[in-house]
Amino acid sequence: MPADRTRTTPTPAQLRVWREYIETADALRRTLDGRMLSESGMSSGDYAVLLALSEAPRRTLRSSELADAVGWERSRLSHHLRRMEGRGLIMRDASEAEARGVEVAITAAGLELFRAGSVSHLRAVKELFVDALSPQQLDDAGGIAAALRRTTGDTPGLRD
């Protein structure tokens, strides 16, 4: 390749790092999701929804705000909320502010499940992520995550 041409694709070494990163992130997510489901009966999707609602004022969000908070398409959220409502974890009601809007609120049962599941989930995050890294590596990982977020234009928050 001529010296004045800039390479437009990653090198084999760069691709190895990329693949290791993606495969490790996927494996970590699968492990965390599996443990959460087996220890609390809560899926990672349930956790994302309940986390967003638990942090919201009055523990209620319009469905459009909730979709943005968890990073899901509205149709996916609607299907998931129907299942969660059937399990008594959330309630949906017509929005007073929007004629066609729906407000979603966490129920007492949903809050209880979220709190109980959070204990084991946070323990697993510490074991599988925090404890696997040195303090310097943990700082580096935070910097890497921030740099990657800047390139995507994404804002911090829980995503599924």
Residue pairs with C-beta under 8 A, 6 or more apart in sequence:
1 7
10 18
28 128
28 129
29 44
31 124
31 128
32 44
32 121
32 124
32 125
32 128
33 43
33 44
35 120
35 121
35 124
36 42
36 43
36 44
36 47
36 117
36 120
36 121
36 124
37 43
37 44
39 117
39 120
39 121
40 113
40 116
40 117
40 120
40 121
41 113
41 117
42 50
42 113
42 114
42 117
44 160
45 70
45 80
45 160
46 80
46 84
46 89
46 113
47 114
47 117
47 118
47 121
47 158
48 70
48 158
48 159
48 160
49 66
49 70
49 77
49 80
49 81
49 84
49 90
49 104
50 89
50 90
50 106
50 110
50 111
50 113
50 114
51 114
51 158
52 61
52 66
52 69
52 70
52 158
53 59
53 60
53 61
53 66
53 90
53 104
53 105
53 106
53 110
54 106
54 111
54 114
56 65
58 105
59 105
59 106
59 111
60 103
60 104
60 105
60 106
61 69
61 103
61 104
62 95
62 97
62 98
62 101
62 102
62 103
62 104
63 74
63 77
63 78
63 81
63 92
63 101
63 102
63 103
63 104
64 74
64 101
66 77
66 104
67 73
67 74
67 77
69 157
69 158
70 77
70 158
70 159
70 160
71 157
71 158
71 159
71 160
72 80
72 160
81 90
81 92
81 104
84 90
84 110
85 91
85 92
88 107
88 109
88 110
89 106
89 107
89 109
89 110
89 113
90 104
90 105
90 106
90 107
90 110
91 104
91 105
91 107
92 102
92 103
92 104
92 105
93 102
93 103
93 105
94 101
94 102
94 103
95 101
95 102
95 103
96 103
106 114
130 138
133 141
149 155
149 156
